[in-house]
Amino acid sequence: MKQITTTKKNHKALSKTEQKEIWQKASQQRLTVGLDLGDDQSRYHILDEVAETVSTGQLPTTKTGLRSLFEKMPPSRVALEVGTHSPWVSRLLTEVGHEAIVANTHKVRLITHSMKKNDRIDAEKLARLARVDPKLLSPIRHRGEVAQADLAVIRGRAALVEARTGLINTARGLVKAFGERLKSCDADQVGEGLQEGLSEAARRAVQPLLRSVEAVSEQMRVYDGEIEEIAKRYPEVELLRQVYGVGQLIGLTFVLTIEDPSRFEHSRDVGPFLGLTPKQGESGDRQPELGITKAGDRLLRSLLVQGAHCLLRKGAPESDLRMWGMEKIEKGGKNAKRRAIVGVARKLAVLLHRLWVTGEVYDPLYNQKQKPKGKQAGQAA
């Protein structure tokens, strides 16, 4: 690890004696640290209680490298950007006695939209914002180590699904170029047998792709087995599976992503957390219709949308959620179905959180049963 570089306003290197004196004085204060994480090296910037720079420098983005600095420091506030390394780094910092603040820099324009941007400057900005008010960093909370490991299995499977879809689409596209077509079937059934009846040229083009699809499907089945075992450790998943369209995968992903349902004061807060609410761009009398924010976890959001599709498809059992969505579709208008699906996905997230918190038995027609009989009769007429 590079030695700590302590700086003054003139940016001249200090002697070891001067560095020691500064650290002794700093050890009696509440320090604030900005840590800009890089894949190999990370930049840090340390401020004292009066916002003067105590030290700047860089260190390896490894457990040993981080411990070499932060284990020697008094309990401090450390701000770092969310990213690939932030989960384990934030846990390590907490373990050695510091307050770790993981900044959602996508919401901090001072950092993301700066005209003068590099790792050293970002580290200083993180430190100064954290010192003034941590809320300015729109802090997020990482899930626990066990939940992260379990969710990694689901993310691995999702990567294979995406890869398989790409392979299948490529194979179908190549065959069309020969004026031929692959037979329609579910993705699980795609394999080398699908090339029967194709010309020799088409077979030569798609055989390796179909063989790869078979291999990917086999690995997906391995993941499915692991996911089934993981789900046994989370009995709350069964509560969520009461809802039609919510299977083991959606239920488990929801539980692992949210992890602690008490983090939300109201169930309706889950929708914005997952980016399923519209953006806001009101100005004066203008109220433009904008898309959803797409904040939060992309995988869970896409799975909830799949669940919404399932709820609204033909033949799905009646429920309050389905009726609400179908009513939105029937009203018509531009992109009515798309908006209805997103709306159902949002309401589905709220419903799942509610079931998780209360442990209630799910009644799909609860709202309908609460309506006055006269009103129901009038609607039926």
N, C-alpha and C positions, 0 to 999 in steps of 0.2 A: 504493500500500500504506500502511496505517496505520503510524505510527511505533511502535517497540517500547515497550511500557509496562512499565517496571521497577517492581517493587513491594517494599515492606517490610511488616512485620507490621501497621503501621497503615494500609496501603493508600493512603498519600499519594503523589502523583506526585513523582518526584525530578527534580532539575535535570540538565541535560545533563552537567555536570561529574561529578556523583555517578553517573550512568548509565555514563559512560565509565570511571570507576574500577572499578565493579562488573564491567563487561565485561572489563577488562584482567585483573582477578583471576580471573574465570571462565575466560578463555582458557587459563589454565595448569592447568585441571582437566579431569577427565573428566565431561562434563555428561550428564544424562539428560533427554530431552524427551518429553512426551506430546503427541500431535497428534491432535485430534479433527477428522476430515475432514467438511466440509459440502459441499454442491453448489456453492455460491458462495463462502462464507467458511469458513475453518478456524481453530479455536482451538488455541493451543499453551501449554504450561506447562513451564518449564525449571527443573531442580533442579541444585544443585552436588553436590560429593562428600559433603557432610554432610547432604544432603536439605533444604537451605534453598532457598527459591524465589529464583531469579535474575531471572526475567522471565516475564511472561504477556502475552498479547495475541491478536490475530487477524490474518489475512492472506488475500488472495484464493487460492482453490483453483485456481491456474494455475501453469504452469511458471515464469513470470517472478516471480510472487508468492513462491513457495517458494524459488527461488534467491536472492531478495533477502535472505532471512534465513539460510538454511542454508549458502550459500557463504561467509558471513562467519564462521561458527562453527568452532571446532576440531572434530576428529573426535569424534563423540558417539554415544550410543545413543538412537535415536528409535523410540518405540512408537506405532503407529497402528492403527486398527480396520480389519478387512477390509471391503471394500465396492467400489462401482463404481470409485472413484478410486484405491484402494490399489495396484493393479498398477503403474501408471505412476509414482505417487508414490514407492513403495518403490524402483523402479529409479532414479529421479532422486536420491533420498537416497544410495543406494549409489554412484552416479556421482560425487557431490561429496564422497565420503569418509566417510560416516556408516554406522553399523551400524543397519540398518532391521529392526525386529521387527513383523511383521504379526500382530496379536492376533485370535484367534477369540473375539470377545466373547460369542458364543452360549454359550460354556463358562465365561464369567467372570461369575458371579452378582453379584459385588460391583458390577459396572457395569450389567448388564441388569436386575437386580431391585432396584436401589437405590430407596429411597423419596424420595430427593432427587437429581434427575437433570437436568442441563443440560450443554451443550457445555463450559463452563468447568470444571465439576466432573469431567466425564469425562476431559478432558485431564490434569487433575492426577492422577486415579486411575491412568491409563495410565502416567504418568511414575513414580509411586511404586511401582507393581507391577513395572515394568521395572527399576527401580533395585535392588529387593530380590532378585528372581529372575524372569527372563524366562519360565521355564516356567509360572509362574502365569497367563500370558496365553494358554496353549495355542497357541503360535505356529504359523502355517502358512507354506508356501513357495509363492510365486506362480511360475507357469510363465514361460518366457522370452518375449520380445517376438514372435519369429517363430511359436512355437507358439500364442501367444495370438491372433495375427492369423489363423492357419489355423483354429483352433478357432472363431473368430468366424463363419466361413463356415458351419460345421456348425450353430452355434446359430441363425444366420439362417434356415437351411433348416428347423430344428426349429420355429421360430416360425411359418413358413408352414404346416407340417404341422398345427400346433395350430389356426391360423386356418381352414384348409380343413376340418378336422374339424368345427369349430363351425358353419361355413356349411352343410355338408352335413346335419348333424343338425337345424339350424333348418329347412332346406327340407323335410326328411322330416316333421318335426313339423307344419309348416304345412299340408302336403298331407293329412295324416291328419285334420286338423280338418274337411276337406271330405268325409270318408268315402272318400278315395282314397289311393293309395300310389305312390311313385316306385319304378321297377324296381330290383331288387337288382343291384349291380355294384361293382367295385373303385373306390376313390376316384379313381384316375387316369382312369377312364372317365366320371366324372360331368361333364355339361355341359348345354348348352341342349337337346340332342337328347333328354334324359331327360324333357322335359315333354310329349312326344307322348302323346296319349290322355287328357290331363288336361282338366278342365273349364276354361272361360274364366276363371273366378274364381281357380282354383288356379294357372293359368298366370301370371296377373297378379301373384300373390303371390310366386311362386318364380323367375320368369325372371331378374330381376336377380341373385338369389343364385347361380343356376346359371352365369350369365355370369361372375360373380366367381370362382366355383370354377375355371372354365376358365383365367382369367387367373392365379390363384394357382398352378395346376398348371404353367403355362408357366414361371413364375418359378422354380418348384422344379426344373424341368429345367435351367435356367441354373445353379442352385446345384450340381446333380448333375454337370454338366460341370466346374465348378471343383473340386469334391471329387475327381473322378477325376484331375485334374492334380496336385492337392496330394498325393494318395496315392502318386504316382510318386516323390516325394522321400523317402518313408518306406518303404524296402524291408522293414522288420520287419513291416509290415502283412500281407505275404504269409505270414509264419510263423503269424500268428494265424488267418488264413483257412483253415488246414488243418482247423479245427474246424467241424463241421456247425452251421449256424445263425449263424455269424460271417461276415458279408459285409464289403465294403469300408467301409461306414459305421461299423459297430460296431468293426472293427479299427482304423480311423484315429482314431476318437473315443477309444478306449482308449489308444492311443499318445500322442496329444496331451494327454490329461488327466493321465496318469501322467508323461509326458515322460522322466523318468529312472528306470528300473527299479531302480537301485541304492539308491534312497531307502528301499526296504523290505529289511530284513534277511532276512525270510522271505516267501515268496509268500503264505502264509496271512494276512499282515498287510493284504493288499489288500482283503479282505472288510470288515473294520471301517472302513477308510479310506473306502470307498464307501457306508457306512451299511447294509450288508446283513447285519449281525449283530443278534441280539435285544438289546433294552434289558435292563439288570439292575436289579432292585428287590428283592433278597433282604433279608429282615428276620427274624432268628430262624429259625423253622422254615418261614416263609412263602417260597415260591418262585413268585411269580405268573408266568403266561405272558404276556409283553409283546411288542409289535410290534417291528419293526426300528428302529434308531436314525435312519435316513434322513439320516445325516451325509454330508458330502462332496458330490460332483457329482451333481445330480438327473438331468441328461440321460444321462450314462453309465449310471447305475443303471437308468433306464427302458429303455435300449437292451439292457442285459444281461438284463433281465427278458423283453424281446421275444425275445432269443436263446434263453432258457430255454423259452419257449412253443414255439419252433420245434423244439427238441430233443425235447420231450415230445409233440409232436403225432402223430397217427396217420400211419404210413407213414415216419416218420423212421428213418434207419439205426440199428442197434444200436450202443451205446457204453457204456462204464463209467458215464458221466454220466447217460445216459438210463435205464439199468437202476437206478441209485441213486434217481433221481427217481420212476420208476414204482413201485418198492418202497415208497416213502414214501406214494404215493397209494393203493396197494392196502391199506395198513394201515388206511386209513380214519380216522375221527375227525373232529372239528370242524375245518373249514377245511384239510383234509389237502392238497388240490390247491394251494391258495394257498401253504401253507407249503413244499410240494415245489418249486414254481416259484421261490420266493425262495431256497431252499436250492441249487437247481441254478444260479441266477444267481450266487450267492456262489462256488460251486465253479468255475463258468465263469471268473470273474474270476481266481481263483487259478491255474487252468490256463493262461490266456492269459499271465499274468505269468511262469509257469514256462517256457513255450515261448519267450517273448521273451528271458529271461535265458540259457537253455541253447542255444537255436537248434536244438533237437531236432526230428526228424521225428515227427509226432504219430501215435501208435498208439491209436485209439479204444477198443480192447479190451485194453489193456496189463494192467490189473489182473486181468482174467479169465484171461489167459494165465499169470499168476504163481501162480494157485491150484493146489494139488496135483491131479493127474488123478483120484484117487480121490474127492476132494471134489466135483469137477465132475460126475463120473458120478453120485454120490449126489444132487446137486442136480437133475440132469437126470431121474433116476428119480422 
